[in-house]
């Protein structure tokens, strides 16, 4: 098996276990990011009480992120949003409230258990403007120039091919579209070996990019106005961070490319 397959299998197994715990009413532990290395740095506690109280309990329990990307994405009524690695659906649900009935939110995840949990949460919340898709964030199953905003919560660091993730985010954004990503990011002086010693890949540590690496990859993908802002420490030399960037309004239109047409609510594709 390839290194990419090994990483994906490890991540999928740990997040499937986390989804099963959340579905049964249990919290997160060492089976997902929130338990490795510090629970205070991850999970539903990073959202305001008013946001948590308005959501189904299972979605909050399944939250394994390192921030609240919806708080910085400046979502507006009628926009189309894509959440990369949508997990239990907390950021999809919050985004759906912000964009309103005229907007739409896609949640993309590769883990069947998380997708099932998220679909139940969306049904419990009565959210009709949500579509969940099965697939990998390195090959987004949407056509080019489909969305206005790409968000993600502590998932890009889990990918074994981060340039592909950012290139795909650029492809599916309309010109002038933007990204608002919460992620674990390393200080520039921290080597890859040091990151491995501080935590596992599936624990959101070993695969973290350095701040400078992140900014360079965003620029190489075509984004402008890229910034990486540290928000809180998660381990020695590693931080929760907010990553922002914008696709130039004058970016050439690229309507060709991989990806399936958006499906109806609850449909998925591209396993």
C-alpha positions as CSV (number, residue, x, y, z in Angstrom):
1,X,0.0,0.0,0.0
2,X,1.2,3.5,-0.7
3,X,2.1,6.1,1.9
4,X,-1.0,8.1,0.9
5,X,-3.2,5.0,1.4
6,X,-1.6,4.3,4.8
7,X,-2.3,7.9,6.0
8,X,-5.9,7.8,4.6
9,X,-6.6,4.5,6.3
10,X,-5.3,5.6,9.6
11,X,-7.3,8.9,9.5
12,X,-10.5,7.1,8.3
13,X,-10.3,4.5,11.1
14,X,-9.8,7.1,13.8
15,X,-12.6,9.4,12.6
16,X,-15.0,6.5,12.1
17,X,-14.4,5.5,15.7
18,X,-15.0,9.1,16.7
19,X,-18.3,9.2,14.8
20,X,-19.4,6.0,16.5
21,X,-18.7,7.5,19.9
22,X,-20.5,10.7,19.1
23,X,-23.5,8.8,17.8
24,X,-23.7,6.9,21.1
25,X,-23.4,10.0,23.1
26,X,-19.8,9.8,24.0
27,X,-17.2,12.5,23.7
28,X,-13.9,12.6,21.9
29,X,-10.7,10.9,23.3
30,X,-7.4,9.6,22.0
31,X,-9.2,8.2,18.9
32,X,-9.2,11.7,17.2
33,X,-7.5,15.0,17.2
34,X,-9.1,16.3,20.4
35,X,-7.2,13.8,22.5
36,X,-3.8,14.3,20.9
37,X,-2.2,16.2,22.5
38,X,-4.6,18.4,24.5
39,X,-8.4,18.3,24.6
40,X,-8.6,22.0,25.4
41,X,-7.0,22.8,22.0
42,X,-9.6,20.9,20.0
43,X,-13.4,20.3,19.8
44,X,-16.7,21.9,20.4
45,X,-15.5,24.1,23.2
46,X,-13.9,26.4,20.6
47,X,-17.4,27.5,19.6
48,X,-19.6,29.9,21.5
49,X,-22.2,28.5,23.8
50,X,-25.0,30.1,21.7
51,X,-23.7,28.2,18.7
52,X,-23.4,24.9,20.5
53,X,-26.8,25.2,22.1
54,X,-28.5,25.7,18.7
55,X,-27.1,22.5,17.2
56,X,-27.9,18.8,17.6
57,X,-25.8,17.3,20.4
58,X,-24.2,14.6,18.2
59,X,-22.8,17.3,15.8
60,X,-21.2,19.1,18.8
61,X,-19.8,15.8,20.2
62,X,-18.3,14.9,16.9
63,X,-16.5,18.2,16.5
64,X,-12.8,17.5,16.4
65,X,-11.6,20.8,14.9
66,X,-9.0,23.3,16.1
67,X,-11.0,26.4,15.5
68,X,-14.2,27.9,14.2
69,X,-13.8,28.8,10.5
70,X,-17.4,30.0,10.2
71,X,-16.5,32.9,12.6
72,X,-13.9,34.3,10.2
73,X,-15.2,33.4,6.8
74,X,-17.6,36.3,6.7
75,X,-20.4,34.3,5.1
76,X,-23.2,36.2,3.5
77,X,-26.8,35.5,2.6
78,X,-27.1,33.5,-0.7
79,X,-23.5,32.3,-0.9
80,X,-22.5,28.8,-1.7
81,X,-20.0,27.2,0.8
82,X,-17.9,24.1,0.7
83,X,-16.6,22.5,3.9
84,X,-13.6,20.2,3.3
85,X,-13.6,17.3,5.7
86,X,-17.0,18.2,7.1
87,X,-17.0,15.4,9.8
88,X,-20.1,15.5,12.0
89,X,-21.4,18.6,10.3
90,X,-21.0,21.3,12.9
91,X,-19.5,23.8,10.5
92,X,-21.9,22.9,7.7
93,X,-24.8,23.5,10.0
94,X,-23.5,26.8,11.2
95,X,-22.7,27.9,7.6
96,X,-26.2,26.9,6.5
97,X,-27.7,29.3,9.1
98,X,-25.5,32.1,7.9
99,X,-26.1,31.8,4.1
100,X,-29.9,31.3,4.6
101,X,-32.4,29.5,2.4
102,X,-31.1,31.2,-0.7
103,X,-27.6,29.8,-0.1
104,X,-26.2,26.3,-0.2
105,X,-23.6,24.4,1.8
106,X,-21.7,21.3,0.6
107,X,-20.0,19.1,3.2
108,X,-17.3,16.7,1.8
109,X,-16.0,13.8,3.8
110,X,-14.4,10.4,3.1
111,X,-15.7,8.6,6.2
112,X,-19.1,6.9,5.9
113,X,-19.7,7.0,9.7
114,X,-19.1,10.8,9.8
115,X,-21.4,11.3,6.8
116,X,-24.2,9.3,8.3
117,X,-23.8,11.3,11.6
118,X,-23.8,14.6,9.7
119,X,-26.9,13.7,7.6
120,X,-28.8,12.8,10.8
121,X,-27.7,16.1,12.4
122,X,-28.9,18.1,9.3
123,X,-32.2,16.3,9.4
124,X,-32.6,17.0,13.1
125,X,-31.9,20.6,12.5
126,X,-34.3,20.9,9.6
127,X,-31.7,22.3,7.3
128,X,-32.8,22.0,3.7
129,X,-29.9,23.9,2.1
130,X,-27.2,21.3,2.8
131,X,-25.7,18.6,0.5
132,X,-23.2,16.0,1.8
133,X,-20.8,14.4,-0.6
134,X,-18.5,11.5,-0.2
135,X,-15.0,11.9,-1.6
136,X,-11.4,13.1,-1.0
137,X,-10.4,16.7,-0.5
138,X,-7.6,16.1,-3.0
139,X,-10.2,15.5,-5.7
140,X,-13.3,17.5,-4.9
141,X,-16.4,16.1,-6.6
142,X,-17.7,19.4,-7.8
143,X,-17.3,21.3,-11.1
144,X,-15.0,24.3,-11.4
145,X,-16.2,27.7,-10.2
146,X,-19.0,26.2,-8.1
147,X,-18.6,27.8,-4.7
148,X,-18.0,31.3,-3.2
149,X,-16.3,30.2,0.0
150,X,-14.2,27.1,1.0
151,X,-13.9,26.4,4.7
152,X,-12.2,23.6,6.6
153,X,-11.6,22.8,10.2
154,X,-8.3,20.9,11.1
155,X,-8.4,18.7,8.0
156,X,-5.9,20.1,5.5
157,X,-3.1,19.0,7.9
158,X,-4.4,15.4,7.6
159,X,-4.0,15.3,3.8
160,X,-0.9,13.5,2.4
161,X,-1.1,15.8,-0.7
162,X,-1.7,19.4,0.5
163,X,-0.8,21.0,-2.8
164,X,-3.6,19.0,-4.5
165,X,-6.0,20.2,-1.8
166,X,-5.2,23.8,-2.3
167,X,-5.2,23.5,-6.1
168,X,-8.7,21.9,-5.9
169,X,-10.0,24.6,-3.6
170,X,-8.8,27.2,-6.1
171,X,-10.4,25.3,-9.0
172,X,-13.9,25.1,-7.4
173,X,-13.9,28.7,-6.2
174,X,-15.5,31.3,-8.4
175,X,-13.2,34.3,-9.3
176,X,-13.1,36.5,-6.2
177,X,-14.0,33.6,-3.9
178,X,-12.2,33.0,-0.7
179,X,-10.9,30.4,1.8
180,X,-11.2,30.5,5.6
181,X,-9.5,27.5,7.1
182,X,-8.8,26.5,10.7
183,X,-5.8,24.3,10.9
184,X,-2.8,23.2,13.0
185,X,0.3,25.0,11.7
186,X,3.9,24.6,12.8
187,X,6.3,27.4,13.6
188,X,8.8,27.7,10.7
189,X,11.7,26.5,12.7
190,X,10.1,23.2,13.6
191,X,11.4,20.4,11.4
192,X,9.3,17.6,10.0
193,X,11.0,15.1,12.4
194,X,10.2,17.3,15.4
195,X,6.6,17.4,14.4
196,X,6.5,13.6,14.2
197,X,7.9,13.4,17.8
198,X,5.1,15.7,19.0
199,X,2.2,13.7,17.7
200,X,0.8,11.4,15.1
201,X,-0.4,12.3,11.6
202,X,-4.0,11.3,12.4
203,X,-3.7,13.3,15.6
204,X,-3.3,16.5,13.5
205,X,0.4,17.1,14.4
206,X,2.9,15.2,12.3
207,X,1.3,16.4,9.0
208,X,1.1,20.1,9.9
209,X,2.6,22.6,7.5
210,X,4.9,25.4,8.7
211,X,3.5,28.9,8.4
212,X,5.8,29.8,5.6
213,X,5.1,26.6,3.8
214,X,1.4,27.2,3.9
215,X,1.7,30.8,2.6
216,X,4.0,29.6,-0.3
217,X,1.6,26.7,-1.2
218,X,-1.4,29.1,-1.3
219,X,0.5,31.5,-3.6
220,X,1.7,28.6,-5.8
221,X,-2.0,27.5,-6.2
222,X,-2.9,31.0,-7.4
223,X,-4.3,32.6,-4.3
224,X,-3.6,36.2,-3.3
225,X,-3.7,38.0,0.1
226,X,-2.7,34.8,1.9
227,X,-2.3,35.0,5.7
228,X,-1.7,32.5,8.5
229,X,-2.6,33.8,12.0
230,X,-1.8,31.7,15.1
231,X,-4.7,31.6,17.6
232,X,-3.7,29.2,20.3
233,X,-1.0,26.6,21.2
234,X,-1.7,22.9,20.7
235,X,1.8,21.5,21.3
236,X,5.3,22.8,21.6
237,X,5.9,24.8,18.4
238,X,2.5,24.0,16.9
239,X,-0.6,26.2,17.0
240,X,-4.2,26.4,16.0
241,X,-4.4,28.9,13.2
242,X,-6.7,30.7,10.9
243,X,-5.7,30.6,7.2
244,X,-7.2,33.1,4.8
245,X,-6.7,33.7,1.1
246,X,-8.6,34.9,-2.0
247,X,-8.9,33.8,-5.6
248,X,-8.2,36.8,-7.8
249,X,-11.3,38.4,-9.2
250,X,-9.5,38.5,-12.6
251,X,-8.5,34.8,-12.5
252,X,-9.0,33.1,-15.8
253,X,-12.2,31.0,-16.0
254,X,-11.5,27.3,-15.8
255,X,-14.7,25.5,-16.3
256,X,-13.2,22.2,-17.3
257,X,-11.7,19.7,-14.8
258,X,-12.5,16.7,-12.7
259,X,-15.5,16.6,-10.5
260,X,-19.1,15.4,-10.6
261,X,-22.1,17.7,-10.9
262,X,-23.6,18.6,-7.5
263,X,-26.3,16.2,-6.4
264,X,-29.4,16.6,-4.4
265,X,-29.6,16.8,-0.7
266,X,-27.9,13.9,1.0
267,X,-26.4,12.5,-2.1
268,X,-22.8,11.5,-2.4
269,X,-20.3,10.4,-5.0
270,X,-16.8,9.7,-5.8
271,X,-15.8,7.2,-3.1
